[in-house]
Amino acid sequence: AGEDGVLFRTGDAGATWDTLNSGTVIDLYALKFINITTGWVAGDGGYIAQTTNGGSLWTMQLNPFFGFLNVRGIDFMDASRGVCVGLYGYALQTIDGGQNWTIIPDIATTNDLFAVKFVNGLGGVIAGENGMLFRTENSGGNWADESISYLQKTFYGIAFSNDTTAFVCGITGKMIRSSADISSVVTLTPQPLGINVFPNPVSTGNIHIRLNETMQGSCTLQLYDLQGRLVLEKNYEANAISDLLIASEEIPAEAGTYILRLSFDNRQATARIIRQ
């Protein structure tokens, strides 16, 4: 995969390569297949597409950050669970094969992220700019920050030699090795929240956010513009939350698309809001 949506495929161990129609002219940076038929490709502008026939036909998968998320790495543990990472510290996860993507709350950085790699369905590593390293032992349910910022090096590639040893390499030939038992902890990835936002598009009046289930405890509501700037943040404390409200005066007056993110502890929901 490469510039201008270029895709090539080999069926004879690299002796010959056929050109595929990716259906886009967007620069593509990341490619992952879980078997000979099912795979994903991703690149600039939040472009993510899936194939289920070995690459002959690609179907674009929309995500809440389409238009400004520049993906640099993607990996899937199976047909449902996957992670993609990109510039400015964006890291998204899916549990339904890429139909829906949510932000990973544990990845708190604005440094560019270039690579993600999983092994044995449990262990995973994310790597990027300025020594950024994050590791999971439970299929992405939680990520620990193990960055080596004092190196001030950018990591571009990750490989596992076995279930417990990872190699990370980057600029000026810098390579590090980490050995850790990542086979003992199994925790299911939190299910994303389901929400209904209305009216949407909105021109005047308030925006109502209805949850598909009642949640307990604290909640954070954030609204971003398409440049990734935070334009609204609200915190809620209640014993039971099922409906939220954004008052009309809290919504930016400038017309355009905004990204809503709702967080309850380690569960999240995202939605696009169009301001007319």
VOKEDO-716894 format. One record per atom (N, C-alpha, C): x, y, z. Coordinates in steps of 0.05 Angstrom, whole numbers, padded with zeros to 5 digits, always signed. Layout:
BEGIN
XYZ/...
//
This chain:
BEGIN
+00017-00024+00000/+00000+00000+00000/+00018+00025+00000/+00008+00047-00013/+00025+00070-00014/+00010+00095-00023/+00026+00114-00035/+00015+00140-00043/-00007+00137-00064/-00025+00157-00063/-00047+00159-00082/-00064+00134-00084/-00068+00120-00061/-00085+00097-00060/-00075+00073-00074/-00048+00072-00079/-00037+00049-00094/-00038+00024-00076/-00047+00002-00088/-00047-00024-00075/-00036-00046-00095/-00018-00062-00085/-00009-00085-00101/-00013-00111-00085/-00018-00133-00099/-00023-00159-00087/-00007-00181-00101/+00005-00198-00084/+00019-00221-00095/+00005-00247-00086/+00005-00266-00104/-00005-00293-00097/+00015-00314-00101/+00040-00307-00106/+00062-00326-00111/+00087-00319-00096/+00084-00311-00071/+00106-00306-00053/+00123-00283-00063/+00111-00264-00078/+00126-00240-00086/+00139-00241-00113/+00136-00264-00128/+00148-00266-00154/+00135-00246-00174/+00108-00243-00172/+00094-00223-00188/+00074-00208-00171/+00067-00184-00180/+00049-00167-00165/+00028-00156-00183/+00003-00157-00175/-00020-00146-00190/-00028-00120-00177/-00037-00101-00194/-00047-00075-00184/-00077-00078-00177/-00085-00069-00153/-00112-00070-00144/-00125-00042-00145/-00151-00041-00147/-00166-00016-00146/-00174-00012-00117/-00161+00007-00104/-00168+00012-00076/-00193+00029-00072/-00202+00042-00094/-00225+00059-00092/-00220+00087-00081/-00194+00094-00078/-00187+00120-00067/-00161+00130-00078/-00156+00156-00077/-00130+00167-00084/-00116+00178-00059/-00127+00172-00036/-00115+00180-00011/-00089+00164-00006/-00068+00177+00006/-00044+00162+00012/-00049+00141+00034/-00041+00117+00029/-00046+00094+00047/-00020+00087+00061/-00022+00083+00087/+00002+00078+00103/+00002+00051+00118/-00021+00040+00123/-00023+00017+00140/-00041-00005+00128/-00033-00030+00131/-00047-00052+00119/-00047-00076+00138/-00069-00089+00142/-00070-00112+00159/-00090-00133+00148/-00081-00158+00145/-00099-00180+00138/-00099-00200+00161/-00122-00211+00168/-00124-00232+00189/-00125-00260+00176/-00131-00261+00150/-00131-00286+00135/-00129-00279+00106/-00132-00297+00088/-00128-00292+00059/-00150-00275+00047/-00172-00272+00061/-00194-00257+00049/-00201-00230+00063/-00196-00229+00089/-00206-00206+00105/-00183-00188+00114/-00184-00162+00107/-00163-00144+00115/-00173-00115+00115/-00156-00098+00125/-00162-00069+00127/-00138-00053+00117/-00144-00030+00105/-00124-00011+00097/-00131+00016+00107/-00111+00033+00115/-00117+00059+00127/-00096+00079+00119/-00104+00105+00120/-00085+00126+00113/-00094+00153+00121/-00087+00173+00105/-00093+00201+00112/-00123+00206+00113/-00130+00228+00128/-00158+00236+00129/-00176+00217+00143/-00165+00199+00159/-00182+00180+00173/-00193+00158+00155/-00181+00155+00132/-00192+00134+00113/-00185+00106+00123/-00206+00091+00127/-00204+00062+00134/-00223+00047+00116/-00213+00026+00104/-00230+00009+00086/-00225-00020+00092/-00245-00037+00087/-00243-00065+00092/-00249-00081+00067/-00235-00104+00064/-00241-00122+00043/-00247-00150+00055/-00266-00164+00042/-00272-00191+00051/-00267-00211+00028/-00254-00202+00007/-00250-00219-00016/-00221-00218-00026/-00203-00214-00007/-00174-00214-00014/-00164-00189-00027/-00179-00167-00026/-00169-00142-00037/-00181-00134-00063/-00198-00150-00075/-00210-00143-00101/-00230-00120-00098/-00244-00118-00075/-00263-00097-00070/-00260-00087-00042/-00259-00060-00039/-00256-00047-00013/-00280-00030-00006/-00289-00032+00019/-00311-00017+00029/-00302+00002+00051/-00306+00028+00047/-00297+00048+00066/-00313+00046+00092/-00299+00048+00115/-00312+00048+00141/-00310+00076+00153/-00332+00089+00157/-00332+00116+00168/-00325+00115+00198/-00312+00135+00208/-00306+00137+00236/-00310+00166+00245/-00313+00172+00270/-00320+00199+00279/-00299+00220+00273/-00275+00211+00265/-00253+00229+00260/-00246+00230+00230/-00264+00221+00214/-00259+00221+00185/-00256+00250+00175/-00235+00254+00161/-00229+00281+00150/-00204+00293+00162/-00196+00285+00186/-00172+00298+00197/-00154+00279+00213/-00162+00254+00216/-00144+00234+00229/-00126+00221+00208/-00100+00224+00211/-00081+00213+00192/-00070+00187+00204/-00080+00164+00195/-00073+00138+00206/-00045+00130+00197/-00029+00119+00215/-00003+00109+00208/+00002+00080+00215/-00016+00069+00231/-00013+00041+00239/-00040+00029+00245/-00044+00003+00237/-00069-00011+00243/-00063-00040+00248/-00077-00052+00267/-00073-00081+00272/-00099-00092+00284/-00105-00117+00277/-00129-00130+00287/-00121-00156+00301/-00134-00162+00323/-00129-00187+00337/-00146-00210+00325/-00169-00203+00315/-00187-00222+00302/-00206-00206+00284/-00228-00218+00275/-00246-00204+00256/-00261-00182+00269/-00261-00180+00295/-00276-00159+00309/-00259-00138+00322/-00238-00145+00335/-00223-00127+00353/-00198-00116+00339/-00196-00089+00337/-00174-00077+00324/-00168-00050+00336/-00144-00040+00329/-00134-00013+00339/-00121+00001+00315/-00125+00027+00312/-00110+00042+00293/-00099+00067+00308/-00075+00076+00299/-00061+00098+00312/-00052+00118+00290/-00048+00143+00298/-00040+00163+00278/-00027+00187+00289/-00025+00208+00273/-00012+00232+00281/-00027+00247+00303/-00012+00263+00318/-00023+00279+00341/-00034+00262+00363/-00024+00237+00365/-00032+00220+00388/-00058+00206+00386/-00071+00206+00363/-00097+00192+00361/-00093+00162+00362/-00110+00149+00378/-00111+00120+00380/-00140+00112+00383/-00150+00096+00364/-00178+00087+00364/-00179+00057+00366/-00201+00047+00377/-00206+00018+00378/-00233+00011+00368/-00236-00013+00358/-00262-00023+00349/-00266-00051+00360/-00291-00058+00365/-00297-00086+00374/-00318-00098+00355/-00323-00085+00333/-00342-00096+00314/-00331-00095+00285/-00306-00101+00282/-00294-00103+00256/-00290-00077+00241/-00291-00055+00256/-00287-00029+00243/-00312-00013+00236/-00335-00024+00243/-00360-00009+00238/-00362+00015+00256/-00351+00013+00280/-00351+00035+00299/-00323+00037+00312/-00313+00061+00315/-00287+00066+00327/-00290+00086+00350/-00277+00081+00372/-00277+00099+00395/-00249+00105+00404/-00245+00128+00416/-00218+00136+00426/-00210+00118+00449/-00184+00111+00451/-00173+00096+00473/-00166+00116+00495/-00179+00116+00518/-00174+00137+00537/-00147+00136+00550/-00134+00112+00551/-00108+00109+00564/-00085+00121+00548/-00089+00126+00522/-00068+00137+00506/-00069+00167+00507/-00056+00179+00527/-00057+00208+00532/-00031+00221+00522/-00030+00228+00497/-00006+00241+00486/-00015+00257+00461/+00001+00277+00455/-00003+00291+00429/+00020+00285+00410/+00038+00267+00418/+00059+00258+00400/+00048+00240+00378/+00060+00241+00355/+00052+00224+00333/+00056+00195+00340/+00037+00178+00333/+00039+00149+00337/+00040+00136+00309/+00059+00117+00307/+00065+00106+00280/+00060+00076+00278/+00058+00062+00300/+00056+00032+00297/+00040+00021+00320/+00026-00001+00314/+00012-00017+00334/+00014-00046+00326/+00019-00063+00346/+00023-00092+00340/+00013-00109+00363/-00003-00130+00356/-00013-00148+00376/-00001-00176+00372/+00000-00192+00394/+00009-00219+00393/-00008-00236+00411/-00014-00260+00404/-00029-00280+00419/-00057-00271+00428/-00068-00250+00417/-00094-00241+00424/-00096-00226+00450/-00073-00223+00464/-00073-00210+00490/-00054-00186+00491/-00029-00191+00484/-00009-00171+00486/-00008-00152+00462/-00002-00127+00467/+00000-00108+00446/+00018-00084+00453/+00029-00071+00433/+00047-00048+00437/+00040-00027+00417/+00040-00002+00426/+00037+00022+00409/+00062+00038+00411/+00073+00048+00389/+00098+00063+00390/+00097+00088+00372/+00113+00108+00379/+00113+00132+00364/+00135+00152+00370/+00129+00177+00367/+00148+00199+00368/+00157+00203+00397/+00183+00213+00400/+00194+00219+00426/+00193+00196+00445/+00199+00172+00435/+00200+00149+00453/+00174+00139+00464/+00151+00147+00451/+00125+00139+00461/+00122+00108+00459/+00115+00096+00481/+00110+00067+00482/+00086+00062+00501/+00067+00047+00491/+00044+00039+00508/+00041+00009+00505/+00035-00005+00527/+00033-00035+00526/+00007-00044+00540/-00006-00064+00528/-00029-00077+00539/-00024-00106+00544/-00036-00117+00565/-00034-00146+00570/-00062-00159+00569/-00082-00143+00562/-00110-00154+00562/-00125-00146+00537/-00113-00149+00514/-00127-00145+00489/-00136-00116+00485/-00122-00097+00497/-00129-00069+00494/-00149-00059+00514/-00156-00075+00534/-00174-00065+00554/-00162-00042+00570/-00136-00044+00575/-00122-00023+00589/-00094-00020+00576/-00083+00004+00575/-00057+00009+00564/-00040+00023+00585/-00015+00012+00590/+00004+00025+00608/+00024+00041+00592/+00029+00065+00602/+00049+00083+00590/+00077+00075+00598/+00092+00064+00579/+00120+00056+00585/+00139+00071+00567/+00133+00096+00561/+00148+00113+00543/+00176+00117+00554/+00195+00121+00535/+00223+00127+00542/+00229+00154+00530/+00217+00175+00541/+00218+00201+00529/+00246+00213+00529/+00264+00204+00547/+00291+00215+00548/+00307+00208+00523/+00299+00187+00509/+00313+00179+00485/+00309+00199+00463/+00286+00213+00463/+00279+00232+00442/+00282+00220+00414/+00274+00195+00412/+00275+00181+00386/+00247+00174+00377/+00243+00172+00351/+00217+00164+00341/+00218+00135+00333/+00198+00120+00343/+00196+00091+00336/+00176+00088+00314/+00183+00072+00294/+00166+00068+00270/+00156+00039+00267/+00170+00020+00279/+00163-00008+00274/+00163-00025+00298/+00146-00046+00299/+00144-00064+00322/+00142-00092+00311/+00156-00111+00324/+00154-00139+00317/+00157-00156+00342/+00143-00178+00343/+00145-00197+00365/+00160-00222+00355/+00180-00231+00370/+00194-00255+00363/+00181-00280+00375/+00166-00275+00397/+00150-00296+00409/+00128-00282+00425/+00114-00297+00442/+00091-00286+00456/+00099-00266+00478/+00125-00265+00485/+00133-00248+00508/+00154-00228+00501/+00165-00228+00477/+00187-00210+00470/+00180-00193+00446/+00182-00166+00450/+00177-00147+00429/+00201-00131+00422/+00205-00126+00396/+00227-00108+00387/+00214-00083+00375/+00224-00060+00382/+00215-00035+00371/+00238-00020+00359/+00235-00011+00334/+00258+00003+00321/+00249+00029+00309/+00269+00047+00305/+00261+00073+00295/+00284+00089+00283/+00283+00115+00286/+00301+00134+00273/+00330+00129+00282/+00349+00134+00264/+00378+00131+00269/+00385+00102+00278/+00368+00083+00270/+00375+00055+00276/+00370+00047+00305/+00357+00064+00321/+00352+00057+00349/+00333+00033+00351/+00341+00013+00366/+00324-00011+00371/+00325-00018+00400/+00301-00024+00411/+00300-00034+00439/+00285-00060+00439/+00290-00075+00461/+00276-00101+00464/+00263-00101+00492/+00239-00110+00493/+00225-00113+00519/+00215-00141+00522/+00221-00153+00545/+00211-00180+00551/+00193-00179+00575/+00169-00189+00572/+00150-00189+00594/+00129-00210+00589/+00119-00222+00611/+00098-00243+00608/+00072-00229+00603/+00061-00232+00579/+00036-00219+00572/+00014-00240+00566/+00018-00264+00578/-00001-00285+00571/-00018-00293+00595/-00017-00279+00617/-00031-00288+00641/-00057-00273+00648/-00061-00250+00635/-00084-00233+00643/-00104-00233+00619/-00129-00238+00625/-00150-00237+00605/-00172-00219+00615/-00177-00196+00602/-00198-00178+00609/-00212-00170+00584/-00238-00171+00583/-00253-00164+00559/-00251-00134+00554/-00248-00125+00529/-00248-00097+00522/-00276-00085+00529/-00277-00062+00543/-00302-00050+00550/-00319-00045+00525/-00345-00051+00527/-00363-00045+00505/-00368-00015+00502/-00369-00005+00478/-00374+00024+00475/-00403+00030+00483/-00407+00055+00490/-00434+00064+00497/-00450+00069+00472/-00477+00065+00474/-00494+00072+00452/-00509+00098+00459/-00509+00117+00440/-00522+00142+00445/-00538+00151+00421/-00558+00167+00426/-00574+00179+00405/-00574+00210+00408/-00564+00224+00388/-00561+00253+00389/-00582+00266+00372/-00598+00285+00383/-00619+00298+00367/-00624+00326+00379/-00633+00345+00362/-00633+00344+00332/-00605+00344+00321/-00601+00332+00298/-00575+00332+00286/-00579+00326+00256/-00574+00346+00239/-00561+00372+00243/-00577+00391+00261/-00564+00411+00273/-00577+00430+00290/-00571+00458+00280/-00591+00475+00281/-00587+00503+00273/-00592+00522+00297/-00614+00517+00312/-00620+00532+00336/-00630+00512+00357/-00630+00521+00382/-00640+00504+00403/-00619+00486+00415/-00628+00470+00434/-00610+00452+00449/-00606+00426+00435/-00584+00412+00443/-00578+00385+00433/-00583+00366+00456/-00599+00345+00451/-00604+00324+00471/-00588+00299+00464/-00577+00287+00485/-00561+00263+00482/-00574+00242+00500/-00584+00221+00487/-00598+00200+00502/-00581+00174+00501/-00574+00163+00525/-00559+00139+00526/-00577+00115+00523/-00567+00093+00512/-00582+00069+00508/-00585+00053+00534/-00570+00062+00555/-00572+00049+00581/-00566+00071+00602/-00576+00066+00627/-00571+00084+00649/-00543+00079+00661/-00527+00100+00663/-00500+00098+00673/-00498+00110+00701/-00481+00099+00718/-00477+00108+00745/-00451+00124+00747/-00451+00145+00764/-00426+00159+00770/-00421+00183+00753/-00395+00190+00750/-00387+00214+00737/-00385+00210+00706/-00389+00232+00692/-00388+00231+00663/-00375+00257+00653/-00359+00254+00632/-00347+00277+00619/-00356+00279+00590/-00365+00303+00582/-00374+00308+00555/-00355+00328+00542/-00344+00321+00519/-00325+00338+00505/-00334+00342+00476/-00330+00366+00466/-00336+00372+00438/-00312+00384+00424/-00304+00372+00401/-00280+00380+00386/-00288+00390+00359/-00273+00409+00348/-00276+00416+00320/-00259+00397+00303/-00260+00400+00277/-00246+00382+00259/-00216+00386+00258/-00206+00407+00272/-00177+00411+00275/-00168+00398+00301/-00186+00384+00315/-00178+00371+00340/-00178+00389+00364/-00188+00414+00362/-00188+00433+00384/-00213+00428+00402/-00209+00428+00428/-00231+00424+00447/-00246+00451+00449/-00272+00450+00442/-00288+00474+00443/-00309+00474+00465/-00313+00451+00478/-00332+00449+00501/-00325+00425+00517/-00325+00429+00544/-00322+00406+00562/-00341+00410+00586/-00356+00389+00592/-00375+00390+00615/-00372+00364+00631/-00374+00367+00657/-00372+00344+00675/-00399+00341+00690/-00408+00317+00693/-00433+00311+00706/-00428+00291+00728/-00442+00295+00751/-00442+00277+00773/-00470+00270+00781/-00477+00244+00780/-00504+00236+00787/-00504+00206+00793/-00525+00197+00808/-00527+00169+00814/-00536+00153+00789/-00552+00166+00772/-00561+00152+00747/-00563+00173+00725/-00550+00167+00702/-00550+00186+00680/-00560+00171+00655/-00581+00181+00643/-00591+00169+00618/-00595+00190+00596/-00598+00216+00604/-00602+00237+00585/-00584+00261+00592/-00572+00274+00572/-00555+00297+00576/-00564+00319+00557/-00556+00344+00563/-00565+00367+00547/-00541+00385+00542/-00538+00394+00517/-00520+00416+00511/-00537+00440+00503/-00535+00461+00519/-00551+00485+00514/-00542+00499+00489/-00560+00512+00475/-00555+00524+00449/-00531+00544+00451/-00529+00559+00474/-00508+00579+00476/-00480+00566+00481/-00480+00540+00487/-00455+00526+00491/-00443+00515+00465/-00460+00513+00444/-00451+00503+00418/-00438+00525+00402/-00414+00520+00391/-00401+00541+00374/-00420+00551+00353/-00420+00577+00349/-00437+00590+00329/-00428+00584+00301/-00403+00577+00297/-00392+00572+00270/-00403+00546+00259/-00414+00548+00235/-00425+00524+00221/-00402+00505+00215/-00409+00479+00217/-00389+00459+00210/-00395+00433+00225/-00376+00414+00224/-00379+00388+00236/-00362+00388+00262/-00373+00377+00283/-00360+00375+00309/-00361+00346+00318/-00341+00338+00334/-00340+00311+00345/-00347+00311+00374/-00368+00297+00381/-00376+00294+00409/-00364+00269+00421/-00352+00271+00445/-00341+00248+00459/-00353+00247+00487/-00364+00225+00494/-00376+00221+00521/-00362+00199+00535/-00352+00204+00560/-00336+00184+00574/-00347+00178+00601/-00352+00153+00607/-00358+00143+00634/-00336+00123+00642/-00318+00132+00659/-00295+00116+00667/-00281+00105+00642/-00281+00079+00637/-00266+00068+00615/-00285+00061+00591/-00309+00072+00591/-00327+00068+00568/-00332+00095+00555/-00335+00094+00528/-00338+00118+00513/-00358+00115+00490/-00368+00138+00482/-00385+00140+00458/-00376+00165+00442/-00377+00163+00416/-00371+00186+00399/-00393+00190+00378/-00396+00215+00370/-00416+00221+00349/-00408+00247+00335/-00417+00249+00311/-00413+00274+00296/-00437+00292+00298/-00433+00318+00304/-00454+00337+00305/-00450+00358+00284/-00470+00363+00268/-00468+00382+00246/-00482+00408+00254/-00468+00430+00255/-00479+00456+00261/-00485+00471+00236/-00510+00478+00231/-00518+00492+00207/-00519+00522+00211/
//
